[in-house]
Amino acid sequence: MKASVLQPDVARYLLDHCTPPDRLLEELAAETLAATGDSAGMQISPDQGRFLTMITQLVAPDVAVEVGTFTGYSSICIARGLSGGRLHCFDVSEEWTSIARRHWERAGLTDRVTLTLGPAADTLAAFDQPVDLAFLDADKQGYPVYYELLVERLRPGGLLMVDNTLWSGRVTDPADETPTTVSIREFNDLVAADPRVTTVLLPLADGLTMIRKN
Ligand SMILES: C[S@@+](CC[C@H](N)C(=O)[O-])C[C@H]1O[C@@H](n2cnc3c(N)ncnc32)[C@H](O)[C@@H]1O
């Protein structure tokens, strides 16, 4: 789980006042840590997971898309919020998503989730269904490309959520010119200036941008 941009005691307080994850998600987080080591930090936080389930319940999408599945935490949270729709997951890693597949099975979600492996720029370009809800959490330098492909496919009123848009607060540090920070900063500027959408950047976890297609 990436560090929150909030002070640690405030971040802890928020987590303590959010419905906690169930045993399956706890076990998935533990297995992810054991199997992937430092990469486990890519997993979304428990409060973000609750938020994704709640938003999915509110939007009630027929077609939901996730770009960046890793070992499955966020996909389980989204799929659990579905009421009849389907979640289409995109990732490049057979190894990491094999853990996701096992946990979709355990969670009884296999009939609601489809996984496509390959670079998301290609697999999204080939995806031809109108999208109601999307969650973007893949390689940060690819965000502008994935954003364009997703906005084109979002139906009017559809919602795109983008993770890590505060990048531990580094986007506000003008001295930070590392490639990922610069990419996210440019991405945030691009979204804020896009007349096709209405957007709010929430300070949830590492920053979650809510983007509604007008
Ligand atoms: C931050 S992790 C996703 C975390 C996940 N949402 C969760 O909650 O556990 C990013 C994922 O993006 C995937 N990824 C990286 N580059 C990609 C690409 N070009 N196309 C598709 N997926 C990619 C990685 O394999 C990794 O699983």
The ligand as an SDF file (V2000), in Angstrom:
LIG
                    3D

 27 29  0  0  0  0  0  0  0  0999 V2000
   -0.0200   -0.4820   -9.1480 C   0  0  0  0  0  0  0  0  0  0  0  0
   -0.1700   -2.0990   -9.7750 S   0  0  0  0  0  0  0  0  0  0  0  0
   -1.9030   -2.3670   -9.7080 C   0  0  0  0  0  0  0  0  0  0  0  0
   -2.3940   -2.6070   -8.2830 C   0  0  0  0  0  0  0  0  0  0  0  0
   -3.7990   -3.1470   -8.2210 C   0  0  0  0  0  0  0  0  0  0  0  0
   -4.7580   -2.1710   -8.7150 N   0  0  0  0  0  0  0  0  0  0  0  0
   -4.1540   -3.5720   -6.8060 C   0  0  0  0  0  0  0  0  0  0  0  0
   -5.0160   -2.9930   -6.1740 O   0  0  0  0  0  0  0  0  0  0  0  0
   -3.5250   -4.5140   -6.3070 O   0  0  0  0  0  0  0  0  0  0  0  0
    0.1790   -1.8410  -11.4590 C   0  0  0  0  0  0  0  0  0  0  0  0
   -0.0790   -3.0140  -12.4060 C   0  0  0  0  0  0  0  0  0  0  0  0
    0.0400   -2.5070  -13.7430 O   0  0  0  0  0  0  0  0  0  0  0  0
    0.5530   -3.5340  -14.5440 C   0  0  0  0  0  0  0  0  0  0  0  0
    1.1430   -2.9410  -15.7450 N   0  0  0  0  0  0  0  0  0  0  0  0
    2.3360   -2.3120  -15.8740 C   0  0  0  0  0  0  0  0  0  0  0  0
    2.5360   -1.9320  -17.1380 N   0  0  0  0  0  0  0  0  0  0  0  0
    1.4380   -2.3130  -17.8380 C   0  0  0  0  0  0  0  0  0  0  0  0
    1.0530   -2.1990  -19.2000 C   0  0  0  0  0  0  0  0  0  0  0  0
    1.8260   -1.6140  -20.1120 N   0  0  0  0  0  0  0  0  0  0  0  0
   -0.1450   -2.7130  -19.5590 N   0  0  0  0  0  0  0  0  0  0  0  0
   -0.9590   -3.3190  -18.6450 C   0  0  0  0  0  0  0  0  0  0  0  0
   -0.6300   -3.4520  -17.3380 N   0  0  0  0  0  0  0  0  0  0  0  0
    0.5460   -2.9580  -16.9560 C   0  0  0  0  0  0  0  0  0  0  0  0
    1.5720   -4.2490  -13.6620 C   0  0  0  0  0  0  0  0  0  0  0  0
    1.7890   -5.5620  -14.1330 O   0  0  0  0  0  0  0  0  0  0  0  0
    0.8890   -4.1770  -12.2900 C   0  0  0  0  0  0  0  0  0  0  0  0
    0.2010   -5.3660  -12.0210 O   0  0  0  0  0  0  0  0  0  0  0  0
  1  2  1  0
  2  3  1  0
  2 10  1  0
  3  4  1  0
  4  5  1  0
  5  6  1  0
  5  7  1  0
  7  8  2  0
  7  9  1  0
 10 11  1  0
 11 12  1  0
 11 26  1  0
 12 13  1  0
 13 14  1  0
 13 24  1  0
 14 15  1  0
 14 23  1  0
 15 16  2  0
 16 17  1  0
 17 18  1  0
 17 23  2  0
 18 19  1  0
 18 20  2  0
 20 21  1  0
 21 22  2  0
 22 23  1  0
 24 25  1  0
 24 26  1  0
 26 27  1  0
M  CHG  2   2   1   9  -1
M  END
$$$$
